Amino acid sequence: MALHTIDSLVLRVAKALEKAGASNDMALSTARSLVAAEAQGMGSHGLSRVGQYASHLRSGRVNGAAVPAIRAERGAGVLIDADEGLAFPACELAVQEAIARAREYAIGFAGVTRSHHFGVAALHLEAAAEAGMVAFAFSNSPAAMPAPGGTRALFGTNPIAVVFPRRDGTAVSIDLSLSEVARGKLMVAAREGRDIPLGWALDKDGKPTTDPKAGLDGMMCPAGGVKGAMLALMVELLCVSLTGAAFGFEADSFFSAEGNRPHIGHVFLAIDPSALAGNEVYFERVETLMEAMLADEEVRIPGARRAQLAARSAANGVEVPDSVIQELDG
């Protein structure tokens, strides 16, 4: 285990992805996001994904030469075609477009179609928060959860994120998947040979399991039961019906090197507070709630821990097992 600078890790990851067939722009965009996730303590969506993405590039599940482009636009809305590549370049373009349109129209909506796994949802919104925008991110994903009463995986774990910028200090940043836990946690547990708690996953027969491999072959439990499943349905429709992307049950698992190009969809929404009640009112209302929350000593603002870890990693480096570095350099 050793400390590595963020810049050195980005170069290592980008080199590994280029070796697997990604263009330089795609590799760098993806590397920045994966290393940022690792630096913020989210290993399930960090360097552990490099091998998965590389295998998809090599098998043809990802178009390594993809260049995202605007397919349709009108006023505050825009649709980005990811061109079957890794998601990150298309997501960068989508967030930039959402911010620009929010400046002009008060709100900006950017959909992404024909895409791939987009990593940590909240990371895409950091640029919006820096621009003073309230912003949302949604994505569907390969089927991993049943509909209420169902016996087969139909909805993805379908992450949701939102950021609320603050006048001073770290933005409020909420990021969650709609399964009881992110599916990436099962992947990490399976790799490390650890059991998972009951209530995280079901096996292929719909029975609760503590075996992460059985859970990966089966289904995830929705967060909050029926309520979580209904939110997953909402995200599925939002990310697919407005973009023309594939539903989760039409996309093969991300956890297999072989399979179809997933063609999933993402949605980004940016809102300019200055166009509504105004920035002064916005910041006063946000801070009033934050102060009320922090009056309880055990309460922590969502996103604060991730920001602290990111700052520490930027200053001191990211601790990475030697075996992971060897895999990247192999």
C-alpha positions in Angstrom: 0.0 0.0 0.0 1.4 3.4 -1.0 0.3 7.0 -1.5 0.0 8.2 -5.1 -0.7 11.7 -6.4 -4.0 12.3 -8.1 -2.3 13.4 -11.3 -0.1 10.3 -11.4 -3.2 8.1 -10.9 -5.1 9.9 -13.7 -2.2 9.3 -16.1 -2.0 5.6 -15.1 -5.7 5.0 -15.5 -5.8 6.9 -18.8 -2.9 4.8 -20.1 -4.6 1.6 -19.2 -7.9 2.6 -20.9 -6.0 3.8 -24.0 -4.2 0.5 -24.1 -7.7 -1.2 -24.1 -8.9 0.9 -27.0 -10.2 4.2 -25.7 -9.3 7.5 -27.4 -7.1 9.9 -25.5 -10.0 12.3 -24.7 -12.3 9.4 -23.5 -9.5 7.9 -21.4 -8.6 11.1 -19.7 -12.2 12.1 -19.0 -12.9 8.7 -17.5 -9.7 8.6 -15.6 -10.4 11.9 -13.9 -13.8 10.7 -12.7 -12.6 7.3 -11.5 -9.6 8.8 -9.6 -11.9 11.5 -8.1 -14.2 8.7 -6.8 -11.2 6.9 -5.3 -10.0 10.1 -3.7 -13.4 10.7 -2.1 -13.5 7.2 -0.5 -15.8 5.6 -3.1 -13.7 2.7 -4.1 -16.6 0.7 -5.5 -16.8 3.4 -8.3 -13.1 4.2 -8.4 -10.1 2.2 -9.6 -12.0 -1.0 -9.2 -13.9 -0.1 -12.4 -10.8 0.3 -14.6 -10.6 -3.5 -15.4 -14.4 -3.6 -16.1 -14.2 -0.7 -18.5 -11.1 -2.0 -20.2 -12.8 -5.4 -20.7 -15.8 -3.7 -22.3 -13.5 -1.7 -24.6 -11.6 -4.9 -25.7 -14.8 -6.9 -26.2 -16.5 -4.2 -28.3 -19.2 -3.4 -25.7 -17.8 0.2 -25.8 -16.9 2.2 -28.9 -13.5 3.5 -27.9 -13.5 6.0 -30.8 -16.8 7.6 -29.8 -17.3 11.4 -29.9 -20.3 12.7 -28.1 -22.5 15.2 -30.1 -25.7 17.1 -29.8 -28.5 15.2 -31.5 -31.4 17.5 -30.8 -32.0 20.8 -29.1 -34.7 23.4 -28.5 -34.5 26.2 -26.0 -33.7 24.9 -22.5 -33.5 21.3 -23.7 -30.7 19.3 -25.4 -30.1 15.7 -26.2 -26.5 14.3 -26.3 -25.6 11.2 -28.2 -22.8 9.3 -26.3 -22.1 7.4 -29.5 -21.8 4.1 -27.6 -18.6 5.2 -25.8 -17.7 5.4 -22.1 -20.1 7.9 -20.5 -17.9 10.5 -19.1 -17.2 12.7 -22.2 -20.9 12.8 -23.0 -21.7 13.7 -19.4 -19.2 16.5 -19.4 -20.8 17.9 -22.5 -24.3 17.5 -21.1 -23.5 19.3 -17.9 -21.9 22.1 -19.7 -24.9 22.5 -21.9 -27.3 22.3 -19.0 -25.4 25.1 -17.2 -25.3 27.3 -20.3 -29.0 26.9 -20.9 -29.9 27.5 -17.3 -28.0 30.8 -17.5 -30.2 31.8 -20.5 -33.6 30.2 -19.6 -33.3 29.7 -15.7 -33.4 26.0 -16.3 -31.4 23.6 -18.5 -32.2 20.0 -19.3 -29.7 17.7 -20.9 -30.4 14.1 -21.7 -27.8 11.6 -22.8 -28.6 8.5 -24.9 -26.7 5.4 -26.1 -24.4 5.6 -23.1 -22.6 3.4 -20.6 -22.0 3.3 -16.8 -21.6 6.9 -15.6 -19.8 6.4 -12.3 -20.5 8.5 -9.2 -23.6 10.7 -10.0 -22.6 13.6 -7.8 -19.2 14.0 -9.4 -20.9 15.1 -12.6 -22.6 18.0 -10.7 -19.5 19.6 -9.2 -19.1 21.9 -12.2 -22.8 23.0 -11.8 -22.3 23.7 -8.1 -19.2 25.8 -8.9 -21.3 27.7 -11.4 -23.8 28.5 -8.7 -26.5 26.1 -10.0 -28.8 23.8 -8.2 -28.4 20.6 -10.2 -29.8 17.0 -10.5 -28.4 13.9 -12.1 -30.2 10.7 -12.9 -29.3 7.5 -14.7 -30.8 4.1 -15.4 -28.7 1.0 -15.5 -28.9 -2.7 -16.4 -31.7 -4.5 -14.6 -30.9 -5.4 -11.1 -34.2 -5.0 -9.1 -37.7 -6.5 -9.5 -40.9 -4.5 -9.7 -43.0 -4.9 -6.6 -44.4 -8.4 -6.6 -42.2 -9.4 -9.5 -39.8 -12.3 -9.7 -37.3 -11.0 -12.3 -34.9 -8.1 -12.4 -36.5 -5.3 -14.4 -35.3 -1.9 -13.1 -31.7 -0.7 -12.6 -30.3 0.5 -9.3 -30.8 3.9 -11.0 -28.7 6.5 -9.1 -29.9 10.0 -8.2 -27.8 13.0 -7.1 -28.5 16.6 -6.4 -26.2 19.5 -5.4 -27.2 22.8 -3.7 -24.3 25.3 -3.8 -23.6 27.4 -0.6 -22.4 31.0 -0.3 -19.3 29.8 1.7 -18.3 26.2 2.2 -18.9 22.9 0.6 -22.1 22.4 -1.5 -24.8 20.2 -0.1 -24.3 17.0 -2.2 -26.7 14.1 -2.0 -26.0 10.9 -3.9 -27.8 7.6 -3.6 -28.7 4.5 -5.6 -32.2 3.2 -5.3 -31.1 -0.3 -4.2 -30.4 -0.8 -0.5 -26.7 -0.4 -1.4 -24.8 0.3 -4.6 -24.3 -2.8 -6.6 -20.6 -1.9 -6.8 -20.4 -2.8 -3.1 -21.3 -6.4 -3.9 -18.5 -6.4 -6.6 -15.9 -5.3 -4.0 -17.2 -7.8 -1.4 -17.0 -10.6 -3.9 -13.5 -9.7 -4.9 -12.4 -9.6 -1.3 -14.2 -12.8 -0.3 -16.5 -11.1 2.2 -20.1 -11.8 3.1 -22.7 -9.1 2.7 -25.5 -8.3 5.2 -28.9 -9.7 4.8 -31.2 -7.2 3.1 -28.8 -6.1 0.5 -29.5 -8.7 -2.2 -31.5 -11.7 -3.4 -30.2 -14.8 -5.2 -31.5 -15.8 -8.7 -34.4 -17.5 -7.1 -35.5 -14.4 -5.2 -34.2 -15.6 -1.8 -32.2 -13.3 0.6 -28.5 -14.1 0.5 -25.3 -13.1 2.2 -23.1 -14.3 -0.7 -22.2 -11.3 -2.9 -21.6 -13.5 -5.9 -25.1 -14.9 -5.6 -26.4 -11.4 -5.2 -24.6 -10.3 -8.4 -26.1 -13.3 -10.2 -29.5 -12.4 -8.7 -31.1 -9.1 -7.7 -30.6 -6.1 -5.5 -33.2 -5.2 -2.8 -34.8 -1.8 -3.4 -34.2 0.8 -0.8 -37.4 1.3 1.2 -39.2 -1.6 -0.4 -42.0 -0.5 -2.7 -41.1 3.2 -2.4 -37.6 2.6 -3.7 -38.9 0.5 -6.5 -41.3 3.2 -7.6 -38.5 5.8 -7.5 -36.5 3.4 -9.7 -39.4 3.2 -12.1 -39.5 7.0 -12.2 -35.8 7.3 -13.1 -36.2 4.5 -15.7 -38.9 6.4 -17.5 -37.2 9.8 -17.1 -33.9 8.6 -18.6 -35.4 6.4 -21.3 -38.6 7.9 -22.6 -37.2 11.4 -23.1 -33.9 10.2 -24.6 -34.7 7.1 -26.6 -32.2 5.1 -24.5 -32.5 1.4 -23.6 -34.4 0.2 -20.5 -32.5 -1.6 -17.9 -33.9 -5.0 -18.9 -32.7 -4.4 -22.4 -29.1 -3.9 -21.3 -26.7 -6.7 -20.4 -24.9 -6.5 -17.0 -22.0 -4.2 -16.6 -20.3 -7.0 -14.6 -19.7 -9.2 -17.7 -17.1 -8.5 -20.3 -19.3 -9.9 -23.0 -22.8 -8.6 -23.9 -24.5 -5.9 -25.9 -23.7 -2.2 -25.9 -25.9 -1.0 -23.0 -27.3 2.1 -24.6 -28.6 3.4 -21.3 -29.6 7.0 -20.6 -28.8 9.9 -18.2 -30.5 13.2 -17.4 -29.0 16.3 -16.0 -31.0 19.3 -14.8 -29.5 22.7 -13.8 -31.5 25.5 -12.2 -30.2 29.1 -11.8 -31.4 30.5 -8.4 -30.7 34.1 -9.5 -33.6 33.8 -12.0 -36.1 32.8 -9.4 -36.2 34.1 -5.8 -32.7 35.5 -6.3 -29.3 34.4 -5.0 -29.6 36.4 -1.7 -32.8 34.6 -0.8 -31.5 31.3 -2.0 -28.3 31.4 0.1 -30.2 32.7 3.1 -32.7 29.9 3.0 -30.1 27.2 2.4 -27.9 28.4 5.3 -30.9 28.7 7.6 -31.5 25.0 7.2 -27.9 24.0 7.4 -27.5 25.9 10.7 -30.6 24.2 12.1 -29.2 20.8 11.1 -25.8 21.4 12.5 -27.3 22.5 15.9 -27.3 18.7 16.6 -23.7 17.6 17.1 -24.0 14.3 15.3 -25.5 15.7 12.1 -23.2 16.1 9.1 -24.0 18.0 5.9 -24.3 15.6 3.0 -21.2 15.6 0.9 -19.0 17.1 3.6 -17.1 13.9 4.3 -16.4 13.3 0.6 -15.1 16.9 0.2 -12.8 16.4 3.2 -11.4 13.2 1.8 -10.9 14.9 -1.6 -9.0 17.7 0.0 -6.9 15.3 2.0 -6.1 13.2 -1.1 -5.2 16.3 -3.1 -2.7 17.3 -0.3 -1.3 14.0 0.7 -2.1 11.6 -2.1 -4.4 8.6 -2.5 -3.6 5.3 -0.8 -3.8 2.5 -3.3 -2.8 -1.2 -2.9 0.3 -2.2 -4.8 -1.7 -5.0 -6.5 -4.1 -2.4 -8.0 -1.1 -0.3 -9.3 0.4 -3.5 -10.8 -3.0 -4.2 -12.6 -3.1 -0.7 -14.0 0.5 -0.9 -15.3 0.2 -4.5 -16.5 
